[in-house]
Amino acid sequence: MLLVLSEEHKEHLGFLTRLDSAVAGELGRLALEFLRKGANAKVYEGAARKLNVTSDVVQHGVEGLTYLLTESSKLMISEIDFQDSVHVLGFSEDLNKLLLQLYLDHRKEIRSILGELTPELPSYHSLEWRLDVQLASRSLRQQIKPAVTMKLHLNQNGDQTTKVLQTDPATLLHLIQQLEQALGEMKTNHCRRIILQPAFPGQTHVPTLSPWGGGGKVVQVQRSNFKEQLARKLQVSLLVVFQGLK
Amino acid sequence: MELSEYVQSGLQPLADPGCFSPRAYTVLLQTAFQSLLDTQADQAALDHPDLKQIDPTVLKHCHAAAATCILEAGKQKADKSAISAYLEDCKFDRERIEQFCTEYQKNKDTLEIMLGSIGRCPPHITDVSWRLEYQIKTNQLHKTYRPAYLMTLNVENSGSGSHTDVNFSCTMEQLQDLVGKLKDAAKSLERATQM
């Protein structure tokens, strides 16, 4: 696929023909800096004075080069297509080679920068969990109510948010079953045919049990002389659930 | 069981056959349990014909006292002897105590469930929905070819009953990590049953 450059774009890039390779290389570096960190007016002014042109011309040149590189990276055009697109500008052979090298060396980086612009949901970072047993509340004494409390860490736009959530044993098992089904989908022939990626590596997980403060009358299981009583009471509620799902 | 002056003075007319006939006592007892446990309880439950002869203020006081007594018994998980002892102190006769205890026994489990559900807890996960998608291109980047899972955790907030779902995306590796951690939690639960 060929890039179609507008007249204005060609005009801005026309500036490059008047430069020798070293300076053109420098301009290429400026274009990449522009992508990574934004415009730097002082540097453009300095370059403009050295080359005896206005800083506007330098800026347009840099922007034009940047746009050329981002469009090429976005569409992931092949070497030949890139060369053909640039040929239209009537640059020297050296300059063409320089631009091609610039494109090939940096297109992965440019694509990852462009990738950050996609609209995104918060993404999963990690999960901490904790097993709790509610013993009493203001409205009911002498309870034994097991629950799993979780802290879900999510990333969004570089910020990390955490959500504290809770679930009961039956729902936990249901969640595991549903999510394993989801994972299983990736291994079906249908998905394998469409998703053009090599097999995913296995993953070993280190369980992390991290106690952290919680509110209310919830007590973490600690004393051993309580364990037998708890085990007996839990057996009734939990074993029924496990047997039901096996 | 210890209850306030207000409750004790409300229970006194209930012990008195002159104030509450046996039929009226039965009806009031049933009404008290119903108004606590039946979510669709009629607001005009006290408008029963058998309760017409009793002064409305007294009736309301007795109903409130009976309901409080029931709730306190439920909260403390009181057994029959504790309830009987307390009602005896309020001068209830054998028959009325028996009736109260029978009615309480009948409704004990429902009462406990209701009391246990009151209270605050972190948002409770009830279900999960997932979607496997394959991204082909965005307006900034073509040929991305990236599979991802979109997860929705259906969450209920205690009390308000509102649903604020948690949405997030993850890669296959991240989902494997998540499932691994949840399985560890489940194994830990299973171990707790064998303590």
Interface residues (C-beta under 8 A of the other chain):
Chain A: K74 L75 M76 R111 L114 G115 L117 T118 P119 E120 L121 P122 S123 Y124 S126 L127 W129 L131 S137 R138 S139 L140 R141 Q142 Q143 K145 P146 A147 V148 T149 M150 L152 L154 K163 V164 L165 Q166 T167 D168 P169 T171 L172 L173 H174 L175 I176 Q178 L179 E180 A182 L183 E185 M186 C191 I194 I195 L196 Q197 F200 P201 Q203 H205 P207 T208 L209 G214 G215 G216 V221 K227 E228 L230 A231 L234 Q235 L238 L239 F242
Chain B: G74 K75 Q76 K77 E112 L115 G116 I118 G119 R120 C121 P122 P123 H124 I125 T126 D127 V128 W130 L132 Y134 T138 Q140 L141 H142 K143 T144 Y145 P147 Y149 L150 M151 L153 V155 V166 N167 F168 S169 C170 M172 E173 Q174 L175 Q176 D177 L178 V179 G180 K181 L182 K183 D184 A185 A186 S188 L189 E190 A192 T193 Q194 M195
